[in-house]
């Protein structure tokens, strides 16, 4: 295979990869999740796209020995060496974001991850004149003595990302999140294997396209996540709740019962009428934030099933144990409100229902319905108690004035 045939082959392959990346980026732009993790994943895709383009350009430049083409070849070679660790860095930042509860990466970590990229970029630029990473001889790309360094740096990033996400998956007690981190851990396998092949066999331009394949795997996981996540509160939605209840309900141990806590925001319509729709959304997000803090570190499942309604699914040995959990969660919700939310009174009512097993969707709906009925009973009792307290207070004030 001569230089032109090889350039045409890799050009068609790489530009097909670029087309796939463009499709992923365009569809990602239409999602409502505008978070740091989206920025880092999209930056990973952009970087892979640049690598694909540069890789194709290198092969096409080898078809000519014209001085200007040789000059372009050197620029492309610099870009190729510099971009490899950048891909790894952006993917690590994306994984760090996914592993963090705050969905942010600290400035210290960003700095640490950026240092190898900067150093490699400087050496890549120097290589255009010194031949450390590469040289252009008679119009052809020739590997330098340290050509493997950019690959090794990128591998280090990818291995770090895989190890950390795999360990996070092992530590994850929420069954719905385990597969997410396993997908992230699997991203590095194919690029590392293909990268080693490319390092050993000159002309085997397979690593960049392997990154596209790995990106498709992660992209598929992201799309599945969007299907199962409520975009306003970033909690599980009704679809994911039904899946979880049906799956867990069939595998309950004999020592445990499945309980649903049905949570409704008190006076939500009054909040919307008095403060507006934006304030209503703010209240829903605040409730979700508190509930996520409450269930963090437990096996309990949190989901939003309608505008102002949430559920927590828990496994407990007995109904009294579940009652204690409900009381504890209600107290924690109130305590968090005293610290974080001052705009207006934000209260919730919690209903409780349990079952020894759940085998189909009808039983799932029945269990949620029973918890909702219990919530309404609890709310009626609370309102009656509130009216009685106000009546006693007014009566007390009246006699006090008489005295």
C-alpha positions, -999 to 999 in steps of 0.1 A, spaced: 0 0 0 16 33 -11 13 66 8 -17 79 -11 -37 47 -7 -29 47 31 -38 84 34 -72 77 16 -79 47 38 -72 65 71 -89 97 58 -122 79 51 -120 61 85 -111 91 105 -136 114 89 -163 88 96 -152 90 132 -155 128 131 -190 125 117 -200 103 146 -185 128 171 -204 156 154 -236 137 158 -229 131 195 -221 168 201 -252 180 183 -275 157 202 -257 166 235 -263 203 228 -301 197 228 -301 182 263 -312 203 293 -283 193 316 -259 223 315 -233 210 340 -195 209 343 -195 172 335 -212 180 301 -184 206 294 -157 180 301 -173 152 281 -179 175 252 -143 187 254 -132 151 253 -151 146 221 -137 178 205 -102 167 214 -108 133 198 -121 150 167 -90 171 164 -68 140 168 -87 123 140 -83 153 117 -46 157 125 -40 120 120 -55 121 86 -36 153 77 -3 136 87 -8 108 61 -19 132 34 11 154 40 34 124 34 22 123 -2 43 154 -10 78 168 -4 69 204 -12 84 228 15 50 242 24 35 207 28 64 196 49 59 227 71 22 218 75 33 182 83 55 195 112 26 215 126 3 185 124 29 164 141 32 189 170 -6 190 173 -8 151 174 18 148 202 2 176 222 -34 165 219 -30 130 232 -26 139 270 -53 166 265 -79 138 257 -69 119 288 -70 150 310 -106 160 299 -118 125 304 -103 124 339 -120 157 347 -153 143 334 -149 112 356 -140 133 386 -171 154 381 -193 123 379 -177 109 411 -182 142 430 -215 149 448 -211 186 440 -205 178 403 -174 201 404 -137 195 404 -115 214 428 -90 240 415 -62 220 431 -71 189 411 -75 209 379 -40 223 384 -24 189 390 -41 174 360 -31 203 338 7 202 346 16 171 325 -4 185 296 15 218 296 49 201 299 40 177 271 29 206 249 62 224 254 82 194 246 60 187 215 67 223 203 105 218 209 103 185 190 95 205 158 132 216 159 150 190 180 134 157 169 127 145 205 92 131 197 94 132 159 112 144 128 102 150 92 127 134 68 121 137 31 85 147 38 78 116 59 71 114 97 99 97 116 95 87 152 120 103 177 137 86 206 110 97 231 80 94 207 61 72 232 60 98 260 27 114 249 11 80 246 24 71 281 10 103 296 -24 97 280 -24 61 292 -16 73 327 -47 96 327 -69 68 313 -57 42 337 -62 66 366 -98 73 354 -106 36 351 -92 26 385 -110 55 403 -144 48 386 -141 11 391 -134 16 428 -163 40 430 -185 14 415 -174 -11 441 -181 13 469 -215 24 455 -243 11 476 -270 26 453 -277 -2 428 -288 22 401 -254 40 400 -231 10 399 -235 4 361 -228 41 354 -193 39 369 -186 6 352 -193 22 319 -168 50 327 -142 25 338 -145 6 305 -138 36 283 -100 32 287 -97 -4 277 -99 -2 239 -78 30 235 -50 16 256 -50 -17 237 -51 0 203 -26 26 214 -1 -2 222 -7 -17 188 -1 17 172 31 22 192 45 -12 182 34 -12 145 42 19 126 13 29 103 -14 12 124 -35 43 129 -62 27 151 -61 44 185 -81 75 175 -110 56 160 -110 33 191 -116 64 212 -147 71 191 -160 36 199 -153 41 236 -170 75 235 -201 59 219 -203 35 249 -201 64 274 -225 85 253 -250 56 253 -247 55 291 -253 93 293 -284 90 271 -298 62 293 -291 84 323 -311 113 308 -340 89 302 -341 80 339 -332 114 355 -355 143 363 -338 173 347 -350 199 372 -339 182 404 -313 157 390 -329 128 409 -344 96 396 -377 99 378 -409 78 378 -396 55 351 -365 47 370 -385 43 402 -407 17 386 -377 -2 373 -360 -1 407 -391 -12 426 -398 -41 403 -362 -53 403 -356 -50 440 -391 -62 450 -384 -96 434 -352 -101 453 -360 -91 488 -345 -112 516 -368 -130 540 -356 -107 568 -366 -75 550 -397 -57 538 -399 -31 511 -412 3 522 -422 34 502 -422 68 518 -445 92 498 -434 128 502 -455 158 493 -446 195 497 -471 212 520 -490 242 505 -471 240 472 -499 257 453 -500 286 478 -462 290 473 -467 292 435 -496 316 438 -478 339 462 -443 339 448 -446 326 412 -437 296 392 -400 302 395 -403 301 433 -422 269 430 -394 253 410 -369 267 436 -389 250 464 -389 217 445 -352 219 440 -346 228 476 -367 198 488 -348 175 464 -314 189 476 -323 182 513 -337 147 505 -305 138 486 -284 149 516 -307 128 539 -304 96 520 -267 100 511 -247 71 523 -277 48 527 -292 21 505 -324 41 501 -336 51 467 -349 87 461 -371 97 431 -393 125 419 -427 112 406 -446 144 399 -444 182 402 -440 184 440 -440 147 450 -411 125 458 -407 89 471 -380 72 491 -378 34 488 -362 16 517 -357 -19 529 -363 -24 567 -369 -55 588 -402 -44 603 -429 -16 601 -418 0 634 -382 2 620 -396 20 589 -416 43 612 -384 53 630 -368 60 596 -397 82 586 -396 102 618 -358 106 615 -360 118 579 -387 143 588 -365 157 616 -335 159 594 -354 177 567 -365 203 593 -330 207 606 -316 213 571 -342 240 565 -331 259 595 -296 261 580 -302 266 543 -336 280 534 -350 313 547 -374 326 520 -406 310 534 -418 280 554 -410 248 535 -426 217 550 -433 182 538 -457 154 547 -445 118 545 -467 88 540 -455 52 546 -465 18 531 -448 -16 530 -449 -49 513 -431 -82 516 -426 -84 478 -433 -66 446 -436 -88 415 -452 -66 388 -461 -30 379 -496 -33 393 -482 -41 427 -457 -12 424 -486 13 417 -506 -2 445 -477 2 470 -472 39 459 -509 45 462 -511 31 497 -482 54 508 -500 84 492 -532 76 512 -511 74 544 -495 108 535 -530 124 532 -540 109 566 -509 123 582 -515 157 566 -552 158 579 -541 150 614 -513 177 612 -539 203 600 -564 194 627 -536 196 654 -525 230 639 -561 244 641 -565 231 677 -531 247 687 -541 280 672 -575 279 689 -558 272 723 -534 301 717 -562 325 709 -581 314 740 -551 318 762 -544 353 749 -580 362 756 -580 352 792 -546 368 797 -560 401 785 -589 397 809 -566 393 838 
